[in-house]
Structures are given as structure tokens and as C-alpha cells.
Amino acid sequence: MIAELSIGGQKIRAALDRGVSLAIAVDFAHAGPRHFGAPGPSSTPFASGKFTGSVATGASANCSTITLTPHCQMTHTESVAHLTRESGDAWRVVPRGLMPAVVVSVIPEPARESNESTDPQPWGTDVLITRRRLRAAWPMERMVDPVAAVIRTLPNEASKRTRDYSDLTPPYLTREAVEWLVEKRIEHLVLDVPSLDRTHDEGHMVGHRIFFGLPAGSTARGDAARSRATITELAFIPDEVFDGPCVLALAVPAIGGDAVPSQPIVYPLAP
């Protein structure tokens, strides 16, 4: 189904019947991605009196209690409230409709070969998503002016769906890379790594702060110049999703909190 859309004043033709989910499904029976040593998500039958919450044990219906840590266990979308003392619900910030977007595949750069930075400085063994590599990989097509970017790190291994990052330092964005994305007016970022910033960065969160426009040291949401921006992490971008312009939707449930489980969906453009 080809739909002609007007998004942000742009006329776009998109194949809405060819959407591809970028979410890593939460499967309570099997291993999924983990970060910061968090346990896996859990689902247990809710029991009350004689009701067991499980048809398998004689209940009239299934009813479960689930426990999730969105930042550490699944594809999730977060807001500036991740860094502020004031609470805020990410789902209230996520755009309701479709967004013009771009998919970019990047080979992370060894830190020892780069002069780009973060705070604290990268370790020599780190690998970085740099401004230099982003600019080189950025598609040249001008079919849309994107407000969202989907960044796929290469190699695109299927093991990302179940990888335990607890004892790893995954690729992360440099200060210059995030500044460049802000310069390009990217407001919504989808990543296939567990965090935009280095796993252990002494709490600086410099990339998050730049993207949300939150000054160093501030924990006040009112100080954020880009308080409507979102960052989606721990996504998986299948090979069937090609680099270049597309349309993006961020599907999230109305659950409170600075981060919420999410399902980014990309739709290819039509000629």
C-alpha cells in the first residue's frame, strides 16, 4: 500500500505495508540482550486466593506479573528525564505520527586511530561511532530532510539480539558525532548499541547531554534546549532495511518513566 504523506511540510510517498520492526522482542523463556549486569526480564503467574493465574495449573485464564528494566534489557526509548531530578514520561514526548528519517550503517573506528573525544577521554581499546565515519556513510539522496536517524553498527551480527554487554565496552558516539547530528537537526535517534555514551564514563553522559541540550552538571529539565528529543537504544536493524531515506514510527506503550519499551518501525519510501 503506497501512501502519499505530508510530514513536516514534505510530500512523501511511503510503502506502509512494508514496515520492518527494529525492536528486539522480549521473550521471557529465552535469553535476550542485557546491560549493566541486570537480570533478565521475568513473567510470573499472578496468584490470588484460589486463582493461580495459569491455565496450565487449572486457572480459568492466564494472568501474569511482569518485571522489566527497560534501559538494560530491551529496545527502549528514553527522554531527557533520564538525566533530570524532575520525573517525566518518555511516552508523552514520543511523536505520535510518522517521521522522515535516514538509515546509516557505520563501521566503528578504533579510538587509537581517532582524534575525536568524549568525557572522560576514550580508552585506546574502545571503538567509536565518530563524526568522520558518520559523515562518510551519510546517504547522499535528498528525498527527505530527516528529523530522525537510525544508526546501524557493522558488522551487523545476529548475536546482538541476545548479547550480554555487562562485561563489554560496546561502541559509543563521540562528542563530535553527537554535535554533528544536532547540527543536522536530528531530533530522534535510534541506535543498535546499549547506550549512546560509554558504559562506564564516570557519570558524565556527555553524548546524552549534548543531544538533549542539557548543560554539563545540570539536572533541571527546564535547562534542556532539546527537551522533546528522544534516544532509542538496544534496537536491531535487520539487513533487509537498506541505508538511505525512510519513514520512522516509534511505537510505545503509555507506561510512565524516563524510558519505555519501544518498537521502532521503518517504512521504505516509494518512487
N, C-alpha and C positions, 0 to 999 in steps of 0.2 A: 504494500500500500504506500504510494507516494503522496506525501502531504506537502502542500505549499504553506510555509510558515512565515510569519513576520516576528522576528526576535530582535529586540533592541533596535528596531528600525531597519533591520536587514531582512531581505527577502531570501528565504532558504527553502530548498526542496530536499526533504529527508525521507528515507525509507523506514517508516515507523514499524513495519512488520519484520525488520531485520535487526532488532536490538540485541545487543550482547551484554550480559551481566559481567561486571568486573568484581563482583563480591566473591569472597571465599566463604562457601556455605558452612554454617555451624552444624557439625554432625556430632551429637553427644556420644555416639557409640564409637567414634574413631578419632584419631589424633588430628589436631588442626594446628595452625601456627601459634607460637607462644613467644612472649617477650617479657623481659624483666623478671623471669622466674615465676611468673603467675601460673597457678594450676589451670587445668583445662576447664572449660565451662561444664556445668553439671545440670542434670534434669532428674528430679526425683518425684515419684507419685505423691500427691497431696493426700494425706490421710486425716480423717476427722470422724471420730466415733467408729461406727462400723464401716464407714466408707473408706476404701483403700486407694482410690484414685487410679486403679489399674484394672482394665477389663480382664487381663490375664490372670488376676488373682480374685476375680469374681465381682468386681465393681460394675455398675451399670454403664459407666463411661470413664474415659481416661481424663485425668486432670493432673497436671504436673506443675511443680515449682521449679523455675529455672534460675540459675545463678551465673551471671556474666560479668566479666571485666572488659568492657569494650576496647579500651586502649591497648590491651595486652593479648587479646585472644581472637580477634576477628577484624574484618573490614569495618572501619568506623569513620564517622565524620565528626570533627571537633570544631569548636568555636573559640573565640578569644577568651571565653570564660575558663578555658583550660589553664590560663595564667593569671586570673584575677581573683581578688578576695571576694568580689560580689559573685553570687551564683548566677547562672544563665543557662538556658536550654538551647542546645545546638539545633534541635529540630525547628525552633522558631526562626532561626537565621537562614536555614537552607532554602534556596529558591524553590518555589512551588512548580515552576514550569521547566521548559527546555532551555538549554543554554548553548550558544555557539562555542565550540571547543576545538582543541587540536590535540592529537596524539603524537608523542615524540618518544623515540627509542634512543637510549643513551648508554654508551659503554662507560662505566665509572672510571675515573682517572686515578692512578696511584698518587697518593699525597706527595711522595718524594719527587714526582715529576711535575708538580703544580706549584705555582706561586700564589694560588688563591687561599683564602683564610677562613677561619671561624674563631670562636672564642670559647675555650682555650684553643691554641693552635692545634691543627690535626697532628696525630702521631704519624710517623713515617710509614707505618704499616697500614694506615687507613686507606680506603678508596672513596673517592669523592665524585659527586654529581656537580660538575663545575659549570660556570658560565661559558667557558670556552667550548666544552663539549655540547652544551645545550644549544648554543648559537650555531654550531656546525651542523647539528642534527635537525634544527627547526625547519619544518616544511616551508617551501617557498610559495605554495599555492595561496592565492588570496581570495578563495571562495567565501571565507567568512573572516570577520575580525573577532577572534576568540576572547571570551571572558573567563574561560576555564582551560586548564592544561592537564593532560593525562600523561604522566612520565613513566615509561617502562624501562627498567634497567636490564641490560644484557650481560650474560646470556639469560634468556627467559626460561628458566628451569621449572618444571612442574613441581619440584620439591618445595617451591615457595609456598605451596598450599598447605604444607604440613611442617614447615621448618621451625625448629626451636632456636630462637635467636638469643636465648638467655646468656650464653657464653660467647657470643659473636659480636663483632662490631660491624653491622651492616653498612652499606653505602649511605651517605647522607649529603645534603646540599651545603655548598659553601655559602658564605655571606654574599659573595658576588653573584652567585647563581640566583639567590632569592631576590636580591636587589634588582637584577635584570628582569625577573618575572614581574615584579611590581612595576618596573618601568614600562613593561608591555601591557600593563593594566589587566593582568591576570588576577581574578578575584577568588577563584575556586581551583584548588589544586588536588589532584588525585595521584597518589604515589603507591608503588608496589613494595615499599620498604616499611619497616615498623615505625619509623619516626623521621620527620624532616631533619631533625638535629641528631648529633652524635648520641649514642646510647648513654654514655656517661660523660657529661660535659660540665660537671660542677654546678649544674643548675642555671647556666646562662641562657639556654634556649634561644640563642641569638637568631636562628632562622625563623622560628615561630614569631618572635618579637618583630622582626622586620616585616614579615608577611602580614601580621595583624596591625602593624603600625603602632606597636606598644613600646614606648621608650624603655631603655635599659633600667632595671631596678623598679619600675612602676608595677603595681598590682591593681591599679584602678582602671576599670573598664572604660570610664569616661576619657581616659588618656589615649585610647586606641583610635588611630586615624582610619583604620580599616576594620571596624567592628562588625561589618557584615560579611567579611571574608570567611571562607571555610577551608579546612585542610582534611583530606581523606587519606588515611594510611592503611597499610596491610591489604591493599587491593591486589588482584591478579589480572593482568591484561593478556588474554589469550592471543596466540599468533594470528588468529583469524581477524583480529582487529588491526587494520593497517594504519601506518603512520599517515598523518595528514588531517585535514579539517573533518569535523563530525559535529554531531549534536549530542549533548550530555544531559541526563536527568539524574538527580540524586534522590533516590527513594529512601525515606527514613520513617520510622515509627514515631508517634508522638509520645516519647518517653523522655522525662526530664533528665538533665545532666549536661555537663560540658562536652561530653562525647556520646554519640548514639550509634548503635549498629546501623550500617547503611548498605545499600545496594546501588552503586553507580551503574548506569546503563548507557551505553553509547549506541548511537544510530548513524549509519553511514549516510553521506549526502548523495543525492541523485543528480545526474546531469541536468 
